[in-house]
Amino acid sequence: MREAVIKALLVDPSNNSPVVLLKDRYSSKAVPIWIGDAEAMSIAFGLQSDRFPRPLTHDLMKTLIDDLKGSVEKVVIGDVQDGTYYASIFLKDEDGEVYEIDARPSDSLALALRLESPIYVAEKVFESSAIESPFVEEDDFQEFVEYDMNLGEFRRRIG
């Protein structure tokens, strides 16, 4: 498995769909995953550490996990079939028992951002889906998050 970080949230100009880029921590490659508008907004809020006036679903999930003294050990993008990605959330309860929970990648990523959990991409997914990352330099990404990522655009698209 490869440890990854969310490097960008973009809009695919060919179909106007949000795309999240998961960059391998130790190479210049990234895995693009097309996601829904609501999840894109939630990920955008997580990337910018912004809060919505009312808790979003992923904020609620974080509160539930925290209040139950649990944690998310990791999120794994474990498979891709016919262009559909599959993920698992590894949830640890207060007794140390770990549960693997099937989840959409977008929900897994939004939750991982809020809980600062590590993100992994299975080697077979990485080999079949990775591209050269457009954000090779850290400064490029930080500038993108601070100045180019437009939460208003995400709100407008899903509103």
C-alpha positions as CSV (number, residue, x, y, z in Angstrom):
1,M,0.0,0.0,0.0
2,R,1.0,3.6,-0.6
3,E,0.4,6.4,1.8
4,A,-1.3,9.3,0.1
5,V,-2.4,12.8,0.8
6,I,-5.2,14.8,-0.7
7,K,-3.3,17.2,-2.9
8,A,-6.1,18.9,-4.9
9,L,-9.7,19.2,-5.4
10,L,-10.4,20.2,-9.0
11,V,-13.2,20.3,-11.5
12,D,-12.9,18.1,-14.6
13,P,-13.6,20.4,-17.5
14,S,-14.9,17.6,-19.8
15,N,-17.9,16.9,-17.6
16,N,-17.9,19.5,-14.8
17,S,-17.4,16.9,-12.1
18,P,-15.3,17.3,-9.0
19,V,-12.1,15.3,-8.9
20,V,-9.9,14.7,-5.9
21,L,-6.2,14.0,-6.4
22,L,-4.6,11.6,-4.0
23,K,-0.8,12.1,-4.2
24,D,1.6,9.3,-3.2
25,R,3.7,10.7,-0.3
26,Y,6.9,9.3,-1.9
27,S,6.6,9.9,-5.6
28,S,5.2,12.5,-8.0
29,K,2.2,10.3,-8.9
30,A,-1.4,10.9,-8.0
31,V,-4.6,9.0,-8.3
32,P,-7.6,11.0,-9.5
33,I,-11.0,10.0,-8.2
34,W,-14.2,11.6,-9.5
35,I,-16.6,12.4,-6.7
36,G,-20.0,14.0,-6.1
37,D,-20.7,17.7,-5.5
38,A,-21.7,17.4,-1.9
39,E,-18.7,15.3,-1.0
40,A,-16.5,17.8,-2.9
41,M,-17.8,20.6,-0.8
42,S,-17.2,18.6,2.4
43,I,-13.7,17.8,1.4
44,A,-13.1,21.4,0.4
45,F,-14.2,22.5,3.9
46,G,-11.9,19.9,5.4
47,L,-8.9,21.1,3.3
48,Q,-9.4,24.7,4.3
49,S,-10.4,23.8,7.9
50,D,-13.6,25.8,7.4
51,R,-16.8,25.0,9.3
52,F,-20.3,25.1,7.8
53,P,-22.9,26.9,9.8
54,R,-24.5,23.6,10.7
55,P,-22.6,20.3,10.9
56,L,-22.2,18.5,7.7
57,T,-22.5,14.7,7.6
58,H,-18.8,14.2,8.0
59,D,-18.6,16.6,10.9
60,L,-21.4,14.6,12.6
61,M,-19.5,11.4,12.0
62,K,-16.4,12.9,13.6
63,T,-18.4,14.0,16.6
64,L,-19.9,10.5,17.0
65,I,-16.6,8.8,16.8
66,D,-14.9,11.3,19.2
67,D,-17.8,11.1,21.7
68,L,-17.6,7.3,21.6
69,K,-13.9,7.5,22.2
70,G,-13.1,5.8,18.9
71,S,-10.7,6.7,16.2
72,V,-10.2,6.2,12.5
73,E,-6.9,4.2,12.2
74,K,-6.7,4.6,8.5
75,V,-8.7,4.9,5.2
76,V,-7.8,2.6,2.4
77,I,-8.7,3.0,-1.3
78,G,-8.6,-0.7,-1.9
79,D,-10.0,-1.5,-5.3
80,V,-11.2,-0.1,-8.6
81,Q,-13.6,-1.9,-10.9
82,D,-15.0,-0.5,-14.1
83,G,-14.0,3.0,-13.1
84,T,-15.6,2.7,-9.6
85,Y,-13.3,3.1,-6.6
86,Y,-13.9,1.2,-3.4
87,A,-12.7,2.2,0.0
88,S,-12.7,1.0,3.6
89,I,-12.6,3.0,6.9
90,F,-10.7,1.2,9.7
91,L,-12.6,2.3,12.8
92,K,-11.1,1.5,16.2
93,D,-13.3,1.5,19.3
94,E,-12.2,2.5,22.8
95,D,-11.3,-1.2,23.6
96,G,-8.9,-1.3,20.7
97,E,-11.1,-3.5,18.5
98,V,-10.7,-2.5,14.8
99,Y,-13.6,-2.7,12.4
100,E,-13.3,-2.5,8.6
101,I,-16.3,-0.5,7.2
102,D,-17.1,-0.4,3.5
103,A,-17.5,3.2,2.4
104,R,-17.3,5.4,-0.7
105,P,-13.9,7.0,-1.2
106,S,-15.2,10.5,-1.0
107,D,-16.9,9.9,2.4
108,S,-13.7,8.2,3.6
109,L,-11.5,11.0,2.5
110,A,-13.8,13.7,4.0
111,L,-13.8,11.8,7.4
112,A,-10.0,11.2,7.2
113,L,-9.4,15.0,6.8
114,R,-11.5,15.8,9.9
115,L,-9.9,13.1,12.1
116,E,-6.4,13.6,10.6
117,S,-6.3,9.9,9.7
118,P,-3.8,8.4,7.3
119,I,-4.9,7.6,3.8
120,Y,-3.6,4.7,1.8
121,V,-4.0,3.5,-1.8
122,A,-3.7,-0.2,-2.6
123,E,-0.8,-1.0,-4.9
124,K,-3.1,-2.4,-7.6
125,V,-5.2,0.7,-7.6
126,F,-2.2,2.9,-7.7
127,E,-0.7,0.9,-10.6
128,S,-3.9,1.0,-12.7
129,S,-4.9,4.6,-12.0
130,A,-1.9,6.8,-11.1
131,I,-1.0,9.9,-13.2
132,E,1.8,12.4,-12.9
133,S,0.7,15.0,-10.3
134,P,0.2,18.6,-11.5
135,F,1.2,19.7,-7.9
136,V,4.7,18.3,-7.7
137,E,5.9,21.3,-5.6
138,E,4.4,21.8,-2.1
139,D,4.2,25.5,-2.7
140,D,2.0,25.0,-5.8
141,F,-0.5,23.1,-3.7
142,Q,-0.5,25.5,-0.8
143,E,-1.1,28.4,-3.1
144,F,-3.9,26.5,-4.8
145,V,-5.7,25.8,-1.4
146,E,-5.2,29.4,-0.2
147,Y,-6.0,31.4,-3.3
148,D,-7.5,29.3,-6.1
149,M,-9.9,26.8,-4.5
150,N,-13.3,28.4,-4.6
151,L,-15.8,27.2,-1.9
152,G,-18.4,29.6,-3.3
153,E,-18.2,27.7,-6.6
154,F,-18.9,24.4,-4.8
155,R,-21.8,26.0,-2.9
156,R,-23.3,27.4,-6.1
157,R,-23.0,24.1,-7.9
158,I,-24.8,22.1,-5.2
159,G,-27.2,24.8,-3.9
